[in-house]
Amino acid sequence: MMALVEFLFRWGHVLFGITWIGLLYYFNFVQGSYFAEADAGAKADATQKLVPRALWWFRWGAMFTFLTGLYLLWTLGMGHNQYIILGALMGIFMFLNVWLIIWPAQKIVIGINEGDAAAAGPKALLASRTNTLFSAPMLFGMLGSKHGAFSLGGFQPPSFADMGFLIPLILILALEANAVFGKVGPMKSVSGVIHSSLGLTAVIFLLVHFL
């Protein structure tokens, strides 16, 4: 029975994650470019009718990805090695960015709440770009923790004395701090955030394996 429950939670975690990250990529790779080129009438119509629907699926996809992930991480003990801890940390930051930064800011942008839309838009963009930045290394960590047959020295329990865990951890914390207080930087363009995400994946992989 427990094996079935575990399978259903894994299935749900992947299904909700596809919904969430698929819409994250839609917002960053498709909608943003369209809004930059659309005329005022088309942009206003999409903002009123399309964006709220997409944001509903986006934020609740994030919520249920987070909840099923917590169940798998803490109840079933998926293997608490460097990869799962770092991947889960990025996933948790991504979830918090959705509910504490992106959604509150977007409610101002689309007119649900009053506020400074000119300030809210860039704030939501930075958090959304950071989530896109984290998406590739987060998935690498999730898969690597369970299927990392490529491990050079075997996975070890995370330790603050292990530079291969501590340095990636500090890097992730710094990037999340930038999502709250910093600037979008090279993530401003679609190609920039894609390359940054793949680069961060490579950096974390190299740090975990070679430090």
GUBA-18670 format. One line per field, with one value per residue: residue in three letters; z, x, y of N, C-alpha, C in turn; residue number from 1. Coordinates in Angstrom, 3 decimals. Layout:
BEGIN
r = (ALA, ...) .
n_zz = (Z, ...) .
n_xx = (X, ...) .
n_yy = (Y, ...) .
ca_zz = (Z, ...) .
ca_xx = (X, ...) .
ca_yy = (Y, ...) .
c_zz = (Z, ...) .
c_xx = (X, ...) .
c_yy = (Y, ...) .
k = (NUM, ...) .
This chain:
BEGIN
r = (MET, MET, ALA, LEU, VAL, GLU, PHE, LEU, PHE, ARG, TRP, GLY, HIS, VAL, LEU, PHE, GLY, ILE, THR, TRP, ILE, GLY, LEU, LEU, TYR, TYR, PHE, ASN, PHE, VAL, GLN, GLY, SER, TYR, PHE, ALA, GLU, ALA, ASP, ALA, GLY, ALA, LYS, ALA, ASP, ALA, THR, GLN, LYS, LEU, VAL, PRO, ARG, ALA, LEU, TRP, TRP, PHE, ARG, TRP, GLY, ALA, MET, PHE, THR, PHE, LEU, THR, GLY, LEU, TYR, LEU, LEU, TRP, THR, LEU, GLY, MET, GLY, HIS, ASN, GLN, TYR, ILE, ILE, LEU, GLY, ALA, LEU, MET, GLY, ILE, PHE, MET, PHE, LEU, ASN, VAL, TRP, LEU, ILE, ILE, TRP, PRO, ALA, GLN, LYS, ILE, VAL, ILE, GLY, ILE, ASN, GLU, GLY, ASP, ALA, ALA, ALA, ALA, GLY, PRO, LYS, ALA, LEU, LEU, ALA, SER, ARG, THR, ASN, THR, LEU, PHE, SER, ALA, PRO, MET, LEU, PHE, GLY, MET, LEU, GLY, SER, LYS, HIS, GLY, ALA, PHE, SER, LEU, GLY, GLY, PHE, GLN, PRO, PRO, SER, PHE, ALA, ASP, MET, GLY, PHE, LEU, ILE, PRO, LEU, ILE, LEU, ILE, LEU, ALA, LEU, GLU, ALA, ASN, ALA, VAL, PHE, GLY, LYS, VAL, GLY, PRO, MET, LYS, SER, VAL, SER, GLY, VAL, ILE, HIS, SER, SER, LEU, GLY, LEU, THR, ALA, VAL, ILE, PHE, LEU, LEU, VAL, HIS, PHE, LEU) .
n_zz = (0.000, 0.829, -1.135, -3.342, -2.548, -2.411, -5.115, -6.275, -5.160, -6.242, -8.943, -8.938, -8.102, -10.285, -12.295, -11.383, -11.292, -14.010, -14.940, -13.508, -14.136, -16.883, -17.385, -16.218, -18.077, -20.282, -19.531, -19.384, -21.817, -23.903, -23.436, -22.398, -24.532, -26.465, -25.285, -25.380, -28.014, -28.745, -29.614, -27.797, -27.308, -27.739, -25.803, -23.448, -23.507, -23.309, -20.807, -19.142, -19.642, -20.347, -18.818, -15.980, -15.883, -16.638, -14.544, -12.407, -12.792, -12.746, -10.119, -8.445, -9.461, -8.611, -5.826, -5.325, -6.365, -4.527, -2.096, -2.563, -2.994, -0.480, 1.005, -0.187, 0.338, 3.178, 4.438, 3.067, 2.772, 0.579, 0.197, 1.522, 0.223, -1.177, -3.604, -3.527, -1.405, -2.230, -4.643, -3.676, -2.065, -3.953, -5.266, -3.191, -2.776, -5.258, -5.118, -2.964, -4.134, -6.080, -4.583, -2.706, -3.979, -6.910, -7.440, -5.647, -6.785, -9.439, -9.096, -8.714, -11.164, -12.999, -12.088, -9.950, -7.313, -5.781, -6.445, -7.271, -10.418, -12.177, -10.618, -9.589, -11.770, -12.732, -10.380, -10.211, -12.571, -12.058, -9.992, -11.372, -13.453, -11.900, -10.908, -13.322, -13.820, -11.704, -12.449, -14.193, -12.777, -10.436, -11.295, -12.156, -9.721, -8.427, -10.061, -10.104, -7.473, -7.160, -9.402, -10.006, -11.320, -12.458, -10.546, -9.216, -6.838, -5.201, -3.425, -0.658, 2.705, 3.249, 4.434, 6.308, 6.445, 4.110, 1.217, -1.297, -0.882, 0.713, -0.716, -3.166, -1.800, -0.593, -2.925, -4.072, -2.083, -2.319, -4.894, -4.552, -2.723, -4.441, -6.061, -4.471, -3.660, -5.640, -9.038, -12.436, -14.345, -16.428, -16.966, -18.243, -20.954, -22.962, -24.043, -22.405, -19.794, -20.189, -20.887, -18.544, -16.687, -17.567, -17.291, -14.505, -13.671, -14.592, -13.073, -10.413, -10.547, -11.066, -8.749, -6.698, -7.339, -7.540, -5.425) .
n_xx = (0.827, 1.928, 3.821, 2.245, 1.102, 3.409, 4.166, 1.962, 2.240, 4.710, 4.042, 2.060, 3.668, 5.408, 3.488, 2.150, 4.411, 5.127, 2.982, 3.389, 6.127, 5.991, 4.213, 5.745, 7.846, 6.336, 5.464, 7.972, 9.320, 7.516, 5.094, 6.132, 7.736, 5.772, 4.112, 5.868, 5.805, 3.142, 0.202, -1.449, -4.187, -4.454, -2.670, -3.885, -6.273, -5.323, -4.115, -6.310, -7.901, -6.443, -4.014, -4.800, -6.015, -3.904, -2.135, -3.531, -3.432, -0.681, 0.186, -1.161, -0.272, 2.372, 1.940, 0.924, 2.950, 4.931, 3.764, 3.437, 6.098, 7.227, 6.078, 7.268, 9.949, 10.268, 8.598, 8.994, 11.703, 13.798, 16.499, 18.852, 21.035, 23.701, 22.659, 19.783, 19.155, 20.139, 18.707, 16.061, 16.070, 16.295, 13.863, 12.056, 12.602, 11.767, 9.013, 8.301, 8.947, 6.971, 4.544, 5.003, 6.208, 5.896, 3.092, 1.724, 2.778, 1.905, -0.830, -1.160, -0.254, -2.158, -4.419, -5.992, -5.386, -4.691, -1.910, 1.544, 2.014, 4.116, 6.345, 5.801, 5.814, 8.597, 9.580, 8.177, 9.134, 11.908, 11.851, 10.567, 12.372, 14.482, 13.387, 13.270, 16.001, 16.755, 15.454, 16.589, 18.996, 17.674, 16.020, 18.034, 19.239, 17.124, 16.762, 19.375, 19.804, 18.532, 19.057, 21.729, 23.933, 26.261, 27.869, 30.979, 32.310, 30.480, 27.489, 27.299, 26.131, 24.843, 27.019, 28.167, 30.847, 31.756, 32.992, 31.985, 29.312, 28.756, 29.633, 28.007, 25.559, 25.793, 25.977, 23.426, 21.815, 22.717, 21.869, 19.116, 18.773, 19.375, 17.128, 15.230, 16.267, 17.945, 19.111, 18.029, 19.988, 22.076, 19.980, 17.961, 17.262, 15.711, 17.462, 19.611, 18.759, 18.300, 20.865, 22.172, 20.888, 21.572, 24.323, 24.535, 23.671, 25.792, 27.905, 27.117, 27.074, 29.813, 30.992, 29.867, 30.921, 33.702, 34.826) .
n_yy = (-1.208, 1.281, 1.591, 2.134, 4.565, 6.148, 6.075, 7.419, 9.960, 10.676, 10.666, 12.692, 14.828, 15.186, 15.698, 18.055, 19.649, 19.829, 21.344, 23.742, 24.577, 24.555, 26.695, 28.706, 28.845, 29.578, 32.188, 33.491, 32.966, 33.290, 34.920, 37.362, 38.342, 38.649, 40.644, 42.770, 43.462, 43.726, 45.665, 48.323, 47.769, 44.978, 44.040, 44.983, 43.516, 40.865, 41.034, 41.357, 39.083, 36.744, 36.535, 36.419, 33.854, 32.167, 32.707, 31.627, 28.798, 28.620, 29.467, 27.647, 25.249, 25.474, 25.415, 22.780, 21.230, 21.857, 20.892, 18.098, 17.518, 18.075, 16.007, 13.749, 14.291, 14.470, 12.516, 10.095, 9.947, 10.466, 10.176, 11.873, 13.541, 15.626, 16.562, 16.346, 18.027, 20.558, 20.823, 20.701, 22.974, 25.051, 24.591, 25.184, 27.909, 28.837, 28.282, 29.992, 32.431, 32.581, 32.801, 34.834, 36.967, 37.117, 36.622, 38.520, 40.922, 40.706, 40.858, 43.543, 44.516, 43.483, 44.664, 43.755, 44.387, 47.575, 49.745, 50.498, 49.906, 50.231, 49.797, 47.271, 45.515, 45.150, 43.993, 41.563, 40.452, 40.082, 38.133, 36.087, 35.592, 34.685, 32.310, 30.916, 30.785, 29.066, 26.741, 24.709, 23.734, 22.950, 20.818, 19.123, 18.514, 17.166, 14.883, 13.890, 13.139, 10.738, 9.193, 9.368, 7.837, 8.584, 9.570, 10.505, 9.964, 8.865, 9.713, 11.893, 12.484, 15.776, 18.330, 21.110, 21.348, 20.389, 21.606, 21.239, 21.176, 23.422, 25.755, 25.739, 26.030, 28.591, 30.099, 29.680, 30.863, 33.510, 34.155, 33.992, 36.061, 38.147, 37.977, 39.145, 41.627, 42.595, 43.004, 42.363, 41.885, 39.835, 38.166, 39.436, 39.135, 36.523, 34.599, 35.125, 34.353, 31.646, 30.673, 31.392, 29.741, 27.148, 27.393, 27.762, 25.257, 23.643, 24.723, 24.118, 21.308, 20.794, 21.870, 20.269, 17.772, 18.021, 19.407) .
ca_zz = (0.000, 0.892, -2.433, -4.208, -2.099, -2.859, -6.566, -6.586, -4.829, -7.251, -10.162, -8.741, -8.034, -11.658, -13.040, -10.953, -11.684, -15.439, -15.054, -12.970, -14.877, -18.244, -17.398, -15.971, -19.358, -21.131, -19.138, -19.638, -23.180, -24.906, -23.144, -22.258, -25.862, -27.126, -24.703, -25.815, -29.405, -28.965, -29.490, -26.487, -27.176, -27.595, -24.510, -22.398, -23.551, -22.769, -19.382, -18.433, -19.872, -20.446, -17.741, -14.715, -15.995, -16.618, -13.198, -11.504, -12.951, -12.384, -8.671, -7.798, -9.850, -7.684, -4.493, -5.200, -6.540, -3.231, -1.076, -2.852, -2.791, 0.951, 1.434, -0.645, 0.952, 4.621, 4.879, 2.436, 2.845, -0.777, 0.129, 1.809, -0.196, -1.596, -4.730, -3.181, -0.539, -3.056, -5.559, -2.915, -1.624, -5.089, -5.475, -2.139, -3.094, -6.409, -4.610, -2.191, -5.071, -6.719, -3.695, -1.907, -4.814, -8.252, -7.404, -5.129, -7.747, -10.611, -8.758, -8.955, -12.599, -13.742, -11.580, -8.863, -6.157, -6.079, -6.187, -8.319, -11.414, -12.784, -9.730, -9.386, -12.938, -12.656, -9.218, -10.626, -13.613, -11.450, -9.309, -12.393, -14.114, -10.948, -10.940, -14.559, -13.567, -10.815, -12.908, -14.712, -11.715, -9.510, -11.863, -12.139, -8.367, -8.140, -10.769, -9.721, -6.138, -7.238, -10.571, -10.311, -11.498, -12.933, -9.401, -9.249, -5.572, -4.388, -2.753, 0.773, 3.421, 3.214, 5.620, 6.126, 6.329, 2.742, 0.342, -2.427, -0.494, 1.295, -1.730, -3.918, -0.920, -0.495, -4.248, -4.204, -1.177, -2.884, -6.047, -4.042, -2.187, -5.601, -6.523, -3.595, -3.478, -6.650, -10.392, -13.344, -14.955, -17.698, -17.151, -18.838, -22.217, -22.918, -24.240, -21.238, -18.648, -20.549, -20.748, -17.121, -16.009, -17.927, -16.683, -13.073, -13.538, -14.754, -11.934, -9.231, -10.785, -10.895, -7.347, -5.892, -7.668, -7.548, -4.199) .
ca_xx = (0.000, 2.787, 4.473, 1.269, 1.007, 4.631, 4.084, 0.972, 2.817, 5.730, 3.301, 1.474, 4.739, 5.844, 2.374, 2.002, 5.622, 5.018, 2.045, 4.026, 7.304, 5.538, 3.692, 6.880, 8.515, 5.424, 5.538, 9.286, 9.807, 6.489, 4.214, 6.888, 8.114, 4.545, 3.691, 6.796, 5.513, 1.698, -0.342, -2.035, -5.473, -4.235, -2.019, -4.880, -7.220, -4.631, -3.898, -7.581, -8.581, -5.536, -3.028, -5.333, -6.233, -2.600, -1.570, -4.231, -2.812, 0.723, 0.427, -1.621, 0.699, 3.489, 1.515, 0.807, 4.297, 5.589, 3.190, 3.799, 7.535, 7.483, 5.718, 8.302, 11.232, 10.313, 7.933, 9.524, 13.165, 14.269, 17.955, 19.244, 22.401, 23.911, 21.819, 18.378, 19.036, 20.306, 17.575, 14.861, 16.182, 15.921, 12.428, 11.349, 12.725, 10.903, 7.641, 8.138, 8.948, 5.655, 3.463, 5.321, 6.687, 5.308, 1.642, 1.329, 3.116, 1.055, -2.170, -1.131, -0.087, -3.390, -5.493, -6.786, -5.067, -4.134, -0.484, 2.381, 2.251, 5.425, 7.329, 5.456, 6.187, 9.997, 9.763, 7.704, 10.037, 13.148, 11.580, 10.250, 13.630, 15.248, 12.804, 13.737, 17.409, 16.849, 14.683, 17.428, 19.753, 16.735, 15.657, 19.248, 19.386, 16.076, 17.053, 20.695, 19.770, 17.981, 19.538, 23.068, 24.911, 27.488, 28.602, 32.381, 32.776, 29.332, 26.844, 27.535, 25.186, 25.318, 27.727, 28.708, 32.298, 32.013, 32.942, 31.148, 27.931, 28.645, 29.762, 26.750, 24.506, 25.968, 25.647, 21.961, 21.293, 23.033, 20.994, 17.778, 18.814, 19.288, 15.738, 14.441, 16.827, 18.940, 18.768, 17.829, 21.291, 22.107, 18.745, 16.941, 16.811, 15.375, 18.690, 20.447, 18.324, 18.513, 22.289, 22.517, 20.365, 22.418, 25.618, 24.432, 23.618, 27.152, 28.717, 26.749, 27.543, 31.263, 31.316, 29.494, 31.731, 35.144, 35.308) .
ca_yy = (0.000, 2.449, 1.740, 2.798, 5.958, 6.819, 6.249, 8.453, 11.263, 10.967, 10.995, 14.005, 15.816, 15.440, 16.290, 19.441, 20.354, 20.125, 22.465, 24.950, 25.014, 24.851, 28.055, 29.586, 29.045, 30.360, 33.595, 34.061, 32.790, 33.578, 36.048, 38.601, 38.821, 39.100, 41.910, 43.814, 43.813, 43.868, 47.015, 48.583, 47.091, 43.535, 43.824, 45.185, 42.394, 39.695, 41.264, 41.192, 37.810, 35.599, 36.471, 35.885, 32.403, 31.511, 32.844, 30.707, 27.485, 28.774, 29.501, 26.422, 24.223, 25.630, 24.988, 21.333, 20.687, 22.048, 20.012, 16.709, 17.414, 17.971, 14.650, 12.823, 14.603, 14.258, 11.301, 8.898, 9.927, 10.174, 10.131, 13.243, 13.813, 17.009, 16.947, 16.535, 19.196, 21.752, 20.901, 21.029, 24.368, 25.895, 24.427, 25.915, 29.327, 29.089, 28.311, 31.217, 33.549, 32.641, 33.220, 36.013, 38.075, 37.196, 36.756, 39.835, 41.971, 40.569, 41.342, 44.991, 44.731, 43.193, 45.502, 43.182, 45.232, 48.886, 49.851, 51.061, 48.863, 50.445, 49.176, 45.865, 44.729, 44.720, 43.114, 40.236, 39.951, 39.605, 36.865, 35.088, 35.240, 33.873, 30.968, 30.283, 30.484, 27.910, 25.580, 23.622, 23.070, 22.314, 19.519, 18.309, 18.015, 16.193, 13.635, 13.402, 12.537, 9.384, 8.458, 9.856, 6.760, 9.210, 10.111, 10.110, 9.441, 8.492, 10.833, 11.960, 13.345, 17.158, 18.817, 22.448, 21.221, 19.945, 22.773, 20.888, 21.472, 24.757, 26.810, 25.838, 26.541, 30.046, 30.640, 29.675, 31.885, 34.821, 34.374, 34.256, 37.424, 39.030, 37.964, 40.013, 42.966, 42.933, 43.413, 41.238, 41.623, 39.088, 37.399, 40.292, 38.547, 35.097, 33.825, 35.332, 33.545, 30.237, 30.373, 31.497, 28.555, 26.011, 27.633, 27.486, 23.796, 23.131, 25.160, 23.327, 19.940, 20.749, 22.107, 19.100, 16.601, 18.202, 20.041) .
c_zz = (0.000, -0.433, -3.415, -3.841, -2.570, -4.354, -6.929, -6.259, -5.822, -8.561, -10.063, -8.728, -9.440, -12.443, -12.670, -11.356, -13.160, -15.645, -14.643, -13.858, -16.336, -18.358, -17.075, -17.279, -20.331, -20.809, -19.574, -21.104, -24.247, -24.596, -23.060, -23.599, -26.623, -26.607, -25.146, -27.218, -29.650, -28.876, -28.184, -26.282, -26.959, -26.242, -23.367, -22.343, -22.956, -21.264, -18.586, -18.514, -19.851, -19.214, -16.423, -14.747, -15.919, -15.225, -12.201, -11.588, -12.500, -10.877, -7.972, -8.241, -8.935, -6.293, -4.362, -5.547, -5.222, -2.198, -1.321, -2.673, -1.326, 1.473, 1.055, 0.081, 2.406, 5.065, 4.323, 2.443, 1.538, -0.870, 0.301, 1.506, -0.684, -2.645, -4.316, -2.296, -1.352, -4.025, -4.850, -2.445, -2.756, -5.376, -4.450, -2.387, -4.278, -5.991, -3.842, -3.097, -5.756, -5.804, -2.943, -2.742, -6.114, -8.194, -6.795, -6.116, -8.969, -10.327, -8.933, -10.448, -13.350, -13.157, -10.512, -7.595, -6.624, -5.739, -7.371, -9.321, -12.055, -11.932, -9.576, -10.550, -12.917, -11.479, -9.551, -11.658, -13.017, -10.753, -10.307, -13.144, -13.187, -10.889, -12.193, -14.437, -12.745, -11.437, -13.390, -13.622, -10.669, -10.015, -11.882, -10.756, -8.021, -8.800, -10.323, -8.379, -6.177, -8.319, -10.951, -10.400, -11.961, -11.787, -9.370, -7.950, -4.664, -3.676, -1.257, 1.434, 3.446, 4.532, 5.325, 6.056, 4.920, 1.805, -0.903, -2.143, -0.061, 0.234, -2.637, -3.085, -0.814, -1.816, -4.438, -3.317, -1.720, -4.068, -5.612, -3.427, -3.316, -6.130, -5.723, -3.630, -4.661, -7.983, -11.304, -14.092, -16.264, -17.948, -17.851, -20.129, -22.035, -23.071, -23.029, -20.069, -18.943, -20.359, -19.287, -16.357, -16.309, -17.322, -15.191, -12.806, -13.611, -13.560, -10.698, -9.373, -10.521, -9.438, -6.481, -6.125, -7.465, -6.331, -3.008) .
c_xx = (0.866, 3.503, 3.545, 1.143, 2.223, 4.594, 3.123, 1.503, 3.911, 5.066, 2.697, 2.526, 5.219, 4.738, 2.178, 3.227, 5.615, 4.102, 2.709, 5.155, 6.951, 5.010, 4.787, 7.607, 7.635, 5.526, 6.857, 9.702, 8.811, 5.742, 4.978, 7.277, 6.903, 4.109, 4.597, 6.473, 4.041, 1.272, -1.114, -3.345, -5.327, -3.617, -3.013, -5.863, -6.585, -4.426, -5.166, -8.124, -7.655, -4.652, -3.612, -5.559, -4.896, -1.977, -2.251, -3.588, -1.358, 0.926, -0.053, -0.808, 1.904, 3.139, 1.522, 2.104, 5.049, 5.076, 3.542, 5.298, 7.906, 7.176, 6.817, 9.618, 11.292, 9.694, 8.589, 11.046, 13.807, 15.788, 18.507, 20.720, 22.498, 22.899, 20.374, 18.200, 19.154, 19.141, 16.296, 14.891, 15.801, 14.425, 11.611, 11.432, 11.826, 9.442, 7.381, 8.126, 7.601, 4.633, 3.740, 5.782, 5.896, 3.811, 1.196, 1.626, 2.213, -0.381, -2.262, -1.081, -1.394, -4.615, -6.373, -6.612, -4.540, -2.645, 0.235, 2.744, 3.622, 6.540, 7.082, 5.903, 7.625, 10.286, 9.331, 8.634, 11.305, 12.941, 11.292, 11.495, 14.499, 14.704, 13.225, 15.208, 17.564, 16.287, 15.555, 18.274, 18.856, 16.366, 16.853, 19.465, 18.367, 16.372, 18.376, 20.688, 19.333, 18.648, 20.962, 24.103, 26.253, 28.353, 30.027, 32.843, 31.666, 28.766, 27.077, 26.421, 25.713, 25.939, 28.274, 30.231, 32.716, 31.867, 32.089, 29.668, 27.787, 28.698, 28.536, 25.601, 24.587, 25.605, 24.140, 21.336, 21.542, 22.127, 19.559, 17.707, 18.730, 17.864, 14.871, 14.945, 17.661, 18.376, 18.706, 19.113, 21.225, 20.864, 17.655, 16.385, 16.496, 16.631, 19.605, 20.054, 18.483, 19.971, 22.731, 22.066, 21.220, 23.812, 25.616, 24.365, 25.015, 28.026, 28.410, 27.235, 29.047, 31.664, 31.025, 30.469, 33.222, 35.684, 35.185) .
c_yy = (1.265, 2.690, 2.456, 4.273, 6.745, 7.080, 7.366, 9.844, 11.642, 11.395, 12.389, 15.100, 16.184, 16.148, 17.762, 20.268, 20.724, 21.326, 23.773, 25.444, 25.289, 26.269, 29.072, 29.882, 29.823, 31.845, 34.225, 34.011, 33.245, 34.871, 37.372, 39.189, 39.331, 40.466, 43.057, 44.305, 44.128, 45.332, 47.129, 47.828, 45.601, 43.217, 43.973, 44.019, 41.135, 39.829, 41.008, 39.775, 36.590, 35.451, 35.950, 34.381, 31.653, 31.571, 31.914, 29.327, 27.507, 28.680, 28.236, 25.209, 24.258, 25.097, 23.474, 20.613, 20.739, 21.047, 18.547, 16.495, 17.298, 16.572, 13.665, 13.040, 14.175, 12.939, 10.050, 8.847, 9.550, 10.060, 11.525, 13.457, 15.257, 17.445, 17.217, 17.758, 20.478, 21.923, 21.296, 22.484, 25.322, 25.797, 25.191, 27.414, 29.698, 29.189, 29.611, 32.443, 33.707, 33.290, 34.514, 37.207, 38.192, 37.438, 38.084, 40.971, 41.910, 41.004, 42.853, 45.274, 44.527, 43.879, 44.904, 44.007, 46.581, 48.897, 50.441, 49.966, 49.002, 49.844, 47.686, 44.991, 44.257, 43.788, 41.686, 39.627, 39.373, 38.263, 35.757, 34.647, 34.383, 32.459, 30.220, 29.909, 29.216, 26.626, 24.428, 22.967, 22.407, 20.920, 18.580, 17.713, 16.953, 14.848, 13.038, 12.696, 11.081, 8.542, 8.848, 8.762, 7.304, 9.722, 9.583, 9.462, 8.981, 9.708, 10.739, 12.773, 14.773, 17.580, 20.203, 22.441, 20.799, 21.140, 22.513, 21.025, 22.928, 25.852, 26.878, 26.387, 28.063, 30.713, 30.734, 30.744, 33.290, 35.142, 34.651, 35.657, 38.438, 39.099, 38.922, 41.448, 43.462, 43.375, 42.196, 40.891, 40.863, 38.255, 38.208, 39.706, 37.063, 34.255, 33.953, 34.457, 32.053, 29.854, 30.448, 30.260, 27.324, 26.160, 27.353, 25.988, 23.207, 23.490, 24.317, 21.892, 19.843, 20.956, 20.877, 17.953, 16.781, 18.945, 19.096) .
k = (1, 2, 3, 4, 5, 6, 7, 8, 9, 10, 11, 12, 13, 14, 15, 16, 17, 18, 19, 20, 21, 22, 23, 24, 25, 26, 27, 28, 29, 30, 31, 32, 33, 34, 35, 36, 37, 38, 39, 40, 41, 42, 43, 44, 45, 46, 47, 48, 49, 50, 51, 52, 53, 54, 55, 56, 57, 58, 59, 60, 61, 62, 63, 64, 65, 66, 67, 68, 69, 70, 71, 72, 73, 74, 75, 76, 77, 78, 79, 80, 81, 82, 83, 84, 85, 86, 87, 88, 89, 90, 91, 92, 93, 94, 95, 96, 97, 98, 99, 100, 101, 102, 103, 104, 105, 106, 107, 108, 109, 110, 111, 112, 113, 114, 115, 116, 117, 118, 119, 120, 121, 122, 123, 124, 125, 126, 127, 128, 129, 130, 131, 132, 133, 134, 135, 136, 137, 138, 139, 140, 141, 142, 143, 144, 145, 146, 147, 148, 149, 150, 151, 152, 153, 154, 155, 156, 157, 158, 159, 160, 161, 162, 163, 164, 165, 166, 167, 168, 169, 170, 171, 172, 173, 174, 175, 176, 177, 178, 179, 180, 181, 182, 183, 184, 185, 186, 187, 188, 189, 190, 191, 192, 193, 194, 195, 196, 197, 198, 199, 200, 201, 202, 203, 204, 205, 206, 207, 208, 209, 210, 211) .
